[in-house]
C-alpha cells in the first residue's frame, strides 16, 4: 500500500502524510518513474531528468502531540478539520475493515531500522504498546458523564487537559481512518524513505532508462532525501526556508544565492504575519505546552513508544544534517 503520487519533472509537488506501506524497492520505483509524464518524455528530456529530491518534514513527537491537541481544542473549527466532529479517535481500522496496525507495525520492526544504524532493544512500537493506547482511548471516549454520545471535538472542549490530550494523542497515534495515525505514519515514512534511498544508491534504479535498455548514453539519476524539522521551520522560518532552497537548487546556475535569500526572507515574513493573526498556529501561544509534553513523556502508556520515536526523529535529522554538509 503506497499513496498515489503526482510527480512531474521540473516541478515541486507537496503531499501531506502519504502512506508508504509498500516495500522500499517499490517506493523507490514509484518515486523515480511515477506516472505517464515521465514515460512519455523524449530522449532529450529523459537525458535531462535528474531524478527526484524529497524533503521530508518531521516533528518531535511530544511537541507534535501537544500542538495537535491545542490546534484542535479551539473554536471555530477550520473547514479542513471538520472530520473531528465525525471521527472516532479510537478506531483502528480502515473503512474496508483492514487493521492499521497490520500495515504500520511490520514497517516499524527492528529489522527495518537496523540497516540505518539505529539501535533499539525491540520494535519501535510493540503491538502491546499499540493496544495499550487503544485501550486507554476506549476507557475515556464516550465514557464520561454527559459525553456518552459526544464526538471527538466535544471531548476536547469538555475534558480537562490530561484526558483531552490522551484522546487527541491516541487519534494521532493509532487511529486508522482518514486523518489519524500520523505519528506512526511519520515514523514509517522516515524509515521507508531512507531504505529507498539506500536501494537506489546501490542498484540500477538510479540509472536512466537508456542505459537499462543497453543503448548507452545513460546517466545516473539522483534520489536524495533531506529530512527537515517542522519545529525548526516554526522557530526559525527564514533559516529553514533557505536550507530548503539550497537543497532543491544545490547545483543550479539558474537560481542565485541572492534570489534564494530574498525568497527565504519573504517566506519568513509571510509566515510570521500569518502566525500573528491566526488562532490555529499554536506554537508559543500555550503556556502549558511544556507541562503537557512532560506529562506524556512520563506517562506509562504514551511515554515508552513516543521516546523511541523521538530518538528516531533525532537520528534522522542528524543524519540529514551530516549528509547536506558533505
N, C-alpha and C positions, 0 to 999 in steps of 0.2 A: 504494500500500500504506500504509494507516494503521490503527493498532491500534483495536480497538473500545473505546470509552469509555463508561463507565456514569455519566452525569451526571443529577442531579435538582435542580430549583430549590430553593434554601434549604439545601443540604447541602454538605459538604466531601468531595470524592472524592479518593482517593490512587491514583496509577497509577505503577508502577515501570517506568522505562526503556521508554516506549512507542515504537513505530516510527511516525515521521511522515514517511514517504517518498512520500506523496501530494502533490499541489500545495498551495501555501499557500492558494489560493482554496477548495479542497475542505476543507482542515483548518479554516479559519475557519467554514465552513458546519456542519461536524461539531460544533465546539465551541459554536456558538450555537444549533443546532437539534437536538442529539443526542437520539435515542430517541423512543419513543412517549409518554413522560411529558409532554414539552413540547407535543407535538402535541395532546394531549387536555386541555390547560389551558382553563379557562373564560375568557371575555373579560376578567373582572376579574383573574384570575390572570395572564393574558398581559400585562395592563397593568402589573402589579407585578413582572414578570420583568425584572430589571435587566441581564441578560446574564450574562457569565462573567468571573471573575477567576482568573488562573493564576499560581501560584507555582512557578517552575522552579528546582529545586535543582541547582547545578552545582559542579564542583570543579576546582581546578588540576590539570592532567593529570599532573604529576610526583608530587604528593602522592597523587593518586588511584592511580597505578600502584604506588607503594611500599606504600601502605595495603592495596591489593588483594593484593599479594604476601605481606605479613605476615599478613593475615587468613586466607589460605588455606593457609599453610605452618604449620599448627598442628593438634595433636590435642586433643580429639576433633573430628571433622568435624561441624558443625551439621547437623541433619536437613535444613534447607532448602538445604544446599550439597552434597548427595551427588552432584550432577551432575559434580563434579570428578573422580570416580572412573570416569566413563563418557565424558567429552567429550574429543575430540581438539582441542588448543588451536590447531592449525594449519589446521583445516578452515575453508574459506571459502565453503561452500555451505549453503543451507537444505536441509531434508530432501527437498524437491521437486526439488532439483538446481539451482535458481536461484542465481546468484552474489551474495553480499552486496555485493561491490564494485559491481555493476551498479545497485544501489539507492543506496548511500551516496555514491559518488564524484561522480555528476552533481549531487547535492544540495549538494556542497561546492565547486562550481565558482566561478570568480572572479565570474561574473555574479550568483551568488546572494547574495554579501555586499557587492558594490559599492554597492548601493542603501542599505545600512545604514551607510555612511561608514566602512567597514573596508577598508584598503588593503594587499594583499599583492602581490608580484610575480607570483604564479601561484596555482594552486588551493591550497586549504587542505591537501590531501594529494594528491600526484601519484600516478597509477597505478604509476609506477616505485617510489615510496616504499612504497606498499601492498605491492607484490610483493616488495620487499626485506625487509620484515618477515616475510612468509610464508616466503621462502627461509631467513631466519635461523632461524625457528622450526623448519622442517623439517630444518635442519642439526644441531639439538640433540635434538629429540624422538625418543625410541626409538633414538638413535644412540650412546649411551654404554654402555660395558660394564656388564652387569648390569641395564640398563633397556630392553632390546630389546623387551619386551612390556609394559612398565610403563605405568600410566595417569598423568594429569597430576599428581594428588596425590603419587604416588610420586616423580615427578621433583622436585617442590618440596621434598620431605622429604629427598632424597638428593643433590641437586646443590648446589654452593656458590652463594652469593647471586647473583653476577653472572649465571650461566646460569639459575638458577631464576627470577630476576627477568625475564630475557628471555622465558622461556616464558610466565610469567604476564602480561606486558605485551603479548605477541603476542596471547594469547587476549582480552585486554581491548580490543584494537585491531581486529584483522582477522577474528576468529573469527565465522562467520556463523550458527551454530546455537545455539538455546536461550539460554544466559546470556552469550554472548560479544559482543564488538564495542561495549561500552558507551561507550568513549571517543569513537569516531566518531559513534555514535548521539547522544551528548550534544551534539556539535558541530552535527550536522544539526538537532537539535531547537531549539538556540539560534537558528539562522538561520530555521528554518521558523516558529517562534512569532512572531518579530519581523516576518517578512514578512506573516504572517496578521494581526497587529495593525495593520500599516500599511494593509492592504487594507480592513479593517473601518473604520478611521478615515476612509478616502477613498471609501467606497461605501455602497450601500443596505443592506448586511448588518447594520449597527448599528441599523437602524430596525425597529420592531415590525411584525408581520405585518398588523396592521390598517391601517397606513399603506400597505404594499405593495399591499394589496387595493383601495386607493382610498377606503376608508371614513372616513378621517380619524381623528383622536384618537390617532395613533401617538406613540411616544416613542423617543428614542434609547436603545439598549441598549449597555452597556459591554462592551468587550473589552480587558481590561488584563492585561499580563504583567509580573510582578515577578520578576526573576532574582536569586536569592539564593545565597550561598556556603555550601556544606556545611562548608567549613573554618571559617567563622565560627560556624556552629551548634555545631561541636565545641569551638572555643576559647572562645566566649562565648555559651553557650546561652540565657541569660536575655535578653540584648540582642537576639539574633536572633529569639527567640520573640515578643518584644514588637513587633519590626518586622513579623513575620508577622501578628500580630493587628491591628496598626494598619492594615495594607494591606487585610485582609479586612473589617474593620469600620470603615473610614475615615469614613463618613458616618452610622454607625448611632447612634441615640439609645438603643438597647436595651442597649448594652454600654458601660459607663463606663470611664474611664481607670483607675480603681482596680481594676475587675474584670480588665482586661487585664493590669495589672501583677501582680496576685496570680496569675493563670493562668501568666504568664511565669516568675515565681519558682518556682511549683510544678513546672512543666516542667523548669526548670533543676536543681532538687534531685533530681527523679526520674532525670534523665539522669546526673547526677554519681554518684548511688548505683549506678546500673546499670553505669556505666563502671568504677567502683572494683572491682566484683565480677565483671567479665567478662574472660576471656582473649581475646575476639574483638572488643573495641573497642580498636583498636590505637594510636590517636593518643597520642603522647607516651611510649609504652612501649618503643619500639625505638630503641636507641642509634645504629643505623646508618642511620636514615631519611634524614638529610641527605646522608650519603655516597652512598647509593643513588640519591637524586634527582639529585645532581650527576653520577653515573655515566651515567644516562640522558640528562641534558642535553647531555653532551659526546660521546655515542655517535654514530657516523656513521649508523647505521640509524634509531634512535629519536629522536635529538635534533632534527633539522630539522622533521619534522612535528609533534612534540609542542610545540616552541617556538611554532609558528604557532597551534596550538590554545590554548596558554597566552595568546597575545595576544587571541584571540577571547574567551576566558573573561573576561579583564580588561576588555576593551571592553564586553562585555555587562553585567558587574557595575557598571561606572562609569556606563553609560547608565541602568540601572535606579535607581541611587542618585540621579542627577540628576533623573530623572522623578518619583520618590517625593517628593523635597524640594520640587518645584514646587507 
